[in-house]
Amino acid sequence: MAENKRNFEQFKVDQNENSNIKNIIAITSAKGGVGKSSITSLLAVLLNRKGYKVAILDGDITGPSIPKAFGLNDNATGSEKGINPEITKNGIKVMSLNLLLKESTDPVIWRSSIVTGVLKQFYSEVFWGDIDYMLIDMPPGTSDVPLTAFQSFPIKGCVIVTSPQDLVSMIVEKSINMTKMVGVPVISLVENMSFFIAPDTGKKYEIFGKGKTDEIAKKYGIDTVAKLKIDPKLRELVDNGEIEKADVLELDEVVKKIESI
């Protein structure tokens, strides 16, 4: 692991000279569609409420969704200090490709070499200012683009997002093994869409089956696991660009773990 870290030093990218980013946390999953962007946004909201200066780098270049969750619709601007991130109502700084596109629905049909270049620019050419915690919403998978992020940025830890299906549980181990290979510790596992509570009866339903997240955490020595229920109210907040109004107590232990790094 130490050897991997040394080998990656040659790929490191310097942050913008006008920025001071203290801690970088990656939110990742080898499988798409598990709610990685939602978890990134929620963790940013919770850290922001605790008084930290928080930023989100939307690293999912070809499928950016962070601006939608926060109701950000304007295009990013620039100055002599660099590209200015957009700022949410409560002060979270955000940079996403959707903030640079003419239309948010325009497809990004780029080869990986261009995508990885833009990812690096979001770190080195954006004027982030003073940031206590930067959360990177990583693209899914274990190939070129996520590898570039792990190699290029001084990531202190990662949160891996999964869902209960057996297929996803198998794939999440790929994410864990990738982080081990690049020398980045796993802070927590988050099992999203873990269950549903019927509003009329209060009965709990495991719609996607019983997850194996606890077993995986034990296998790899990960001591923090959060399980989030399916919540139509949260979906509504995201769709309306009001995720800063959300309150997800299940993520409190994950936030504490991030604070402890």
C-alpha positions in Angstrom: 0.0 0.0 0.0 2.8 2.4 0.9 4.5 1.6 -2.4 1.3 2.4 -4.3 1.2 5.8 -2.6 4.7 6.6 -3.6 4.1 5.6 -7.2 1.0 7.9 -7.3 2.9 11.0 -6.1 4.0 11.7 -9.7 0.4 12.2 -10.7 -0.6 14.6 -8.0 -2.2 17.9 -9.1 -1.8 21.1 -7.2 -4.9 22.9 -6.0 -5.7 26.4 -7.1 -3.1 28.8 -5.7 -5.9 30.9 -4.1 -7.5 27.9 -2.4 -6.8 26.1 0.9 -8.5 22.7 0.9 -7.8 20.9 4.2 -9.5 17.5 3.8 -10.8 15.7 0.7 -13.3 12.8 1.0 -14.3 10.6 -1.9 -17.9 9.3 -2.2 -17.6 6.3 -4.4 -19.2 3.1 -5.7 -18.2 0.6 -8.4 -21.9 0.5 -9.3 -24.0 3.3 -10.7 -27.5 4.0 -9.6 -27.0 3.4 -5.9 -27.6 7.1 -4.8 -24.0 8.2 -4.6 -24.7 11.8 -5.5 -27.6 12.0 -3.0 -25.3 10.7 -0.2 -22.6 13.2 -1.2 -25.1 16.0 -1.1 -26.5 14.9 2.3 -23.1 14.6 3.9 -22.2 18.0 2.6 -25.4 19.4 4.1 -24.7 17.8 7.5 -21.1 19.0 7.6 -22.2 22.5 6.6 -24.7 22.5 9.5 -21.9 21.8 11.9 -20.2 25.0 10.9 -17.6 23.6 8.5 -16.7 25.3 5.2 -17.8 22.6 2.7 -17.4 22.1 -1.0 -18.6 19.5 -3.5 -16.6 18.6 -6.6 -18.9 16.8 -8.9 -16.5 14.3 -10.4 -19.2 12.4 -12.4 -18.4 14.5 -15.5 -20.7 12.6 -17.9 -23.6 12.3 -15.5 -23.6 15.3 -13.2 -26.5 15.7 -10.9 -25.3 17.7 -7.9 -26.6 21.1 -9.1 -30.1 19.7 -9.5 -30.2 18.6 -5.9 -29.3 22.1 -4.6 -31.4 24.1 -7.1 -28.4 25.6 -8.8 -29.3 26.8 -12.3 -26.8 29.6 -13.1 -23.6 29.1 -15.1 -20.3 29.4 -13.3 -18.3 32.6 -13.8 -14.6 33.3 -13.7 -12.1 35.9 -12.4 -8.4 36.4 -12.3 -8.3 33.9 -9.4 -9.9 31.1 -11.4 -13.3 29.6 -12.1 -15.8 30.6 -9.4 -17.9 27.7 -7.9 -21.6 28.2 -7.5 -22.7 28.6 -3.9 -25.9 27.0 -2.4 -28.3 28.9 -0.2 -26.5 27.7 2.9 -23.0 28.3 1.6 -21.8 25.0 0.2 -19.5 25.6 -2.8 -20.2 23.4 -5.9 -18.5 22.8 -9.2 -20.1 20.6 -11.8 -20.0 20.3 -15.5 -23.7 21.1 -15.6 -22.7 24.6 -14.3 -20.7 25.1 -17.5 -23.1 23.7 -20.1 -25.5 25.8 -22.1 -28.3 23.4 -21.3 -28.2 20.9 -18.4 -29.6 18.2 -20.6 -26.8 18.5 -23.2 -25.0 15.2 -23.4 -21.2 15.0 -22.6 -19.8 12.8 -25.4 -16.1 12.8 -24.6 -13.3 10.3 -24.5 -11.9 9.5 -21.1 -8.7 11.6 -21.7 -10.8 14.7 -21.9 -13.0 13.7 -19.0 -10.0 13.2 -16.7 -8.5 16.5 -17.9 -11.7 18.4 -16.8 -11.7 16.5 -13.5 -8.2 17.8 -12.7 -9.2 21.3 -13.8 -12.1 21.3 -11.4 -9.5 21.0 -8.6 -6.6 23.1 -10.0 -8.4 25.9 -11.8 -11.5 26.5 -9.5 -11.1 29.2 -6.9 -12.4 27.3 -3.9 -11.0 29.5 -1.2 -10.8 28.1 2.3 -12.4 24.7 2.6 -12.5 22.4 5.6 -14.1 19.5 3.7 -14.3 18.9 0.0 -16.5 15.9 -1.0 -15.9 14.4 -4.4 -18.8 12.7 -6.0 -16.9 10.1 -7.9 -17.9 8.5 -11.2 -19.0 4.9 -10.9 -16.6 2.1 -11.7 -12.9 1.3 -11.1 -11.5 2.4 -14.4 -9.7 5.4 -15.8 -11.7 8.3 -14.4 -12.0 7.3 -10.7 -8.4 6.1 -10.8 -7.3 9.5 -12.0 -9.1 11.1 -9.0 -7.4 8.8 -6.5 -4.0 9.4 -8.1 -4.4 13.2 -8.6 -5.9 14.4 -5.4 -4.8 14.0 -1.7 -7.8 12.0 -0.7 -7.8 11.2 3.0 -10.6 8.7 3.0 -13.7 7.5 1.2 -17.3 6.6 1.8 -18.5 3.7 -0.3 -22.2 3.6 -1.2 -24.1 0.4 -1.9 -27.6 -1.0 -2.0 -29.0 -4.3 -0.7 -29.0 -6.4 -4.0 -26.5 -9.3 -4.1 -25.1 -8.0 -7.4 -24.2 -4.6 -5.8 -22.8 -6.3 -2.7 -20.4 -8.2 -4.9 -19.4 -5.1 -6.8 -18.9 -3.0 -3.7 -16.0 -5.3 -2.7 -14.4 -4.2 -5.9 -14.5 -0.6 -4.6 -13.0 -1.6 -1.3 -10.2 -3.5 -3.0 -9.5 -0.6 -5.3 -9.2 1.8 -2.4 -6.8 -0.6 -0.7 -4.7 -0.7 -3.9 -4.5 3.1 -4.0 -3.8 3.4 -0.3 -7.0 5.3 0.7 -8.9 4.1 3.8 -12.6 3.4 3.8 -14.3 5.6 6.4 -17.7 4.0 6.1 -20.1 1.9 4.1 -23.6 3.4 3.4 -26.3 1.0 2.4 -28.8 3.2 0.5 -32.4 2.1 -0.2 -32.0 -0.4 2.6 -35.7 -0.7 3.5 -39.1 1.0 3.4 -41.4 1.9 6.2 -45.1 1.8 5.2 -46.6 5.1 6.3 -50.0 3.6 7.1 -48.9 0.6 9.1 -45.3 1.3 10.1 -44.3 -2.1 8.9 -40.7 -2.5 7.5 -40.2 -3.9 4.1 -36.8 -4.9 2.6 -37.8 -4.3 -1.0 -34.5 -5.1 -2.5 -33.8 -8.0 -0.2 -31.6 -8.2 2.9 -28.3 -6.5 2.3 -24.9 -8.0 3.1 -23.3 -4.7 4.0 -22.7 -5.7 7.6 -21.0 -8.9 6.5 -18.8 -7.0 4.1 -17.9 -4.4 6.7 -16.8 -7.1 9.1 -14.8 -8.9 6.5 -12.8 -5.8 5.7 -12.6 -4.3 9.2 -14.9 -1.3 8.5 -16.4 -0.2 11.8 -19.0 2.3 10.5 -22.1 1.3 8.5 -25.1 3.5 7.8 -28.4 2.2 6.4 -30.8 4.6 4.8 -34.5 3.9 4.2 -36.3 4.7 1.0 -37.8 8.1 1.7 -40.3 9.7 -0.8 -39.9 13.0 1.0 -36.2 13.0 0.4 -36.8 12.3 -3.3 -39.1 15.2 -3.4 -36.6 17.5 -1.8 -34.0 16.5 -4.4 -36.3 16.9 -7.3 -37.2 20.4 -6.0 -33.6 21.4 -5.5 -34.1 21.7 -1.7 -31.8 19.0 -0.3 -30.5 21.4 2.2 -33.8 21.0 4.1 -33.2 17.3 4.5 -32.5 15.7 7.9 -31.0 12.2 7.7 -30.0 11.1 11.2 -28.7 7.8 9.9 -25.6 9.6 8.5 -24.6 11.2 11.8 -22.1 8.5 12.6 -20.6 8.8 9.1 -20.1 12.5 9.7 -18.4 11.9 13.0 -16.1 9.5 11.3 -15.2 12.1 8.6 -14.5 14.6 11.4 -12.1 12.2 13.0 -9.8 11.7 10.0 
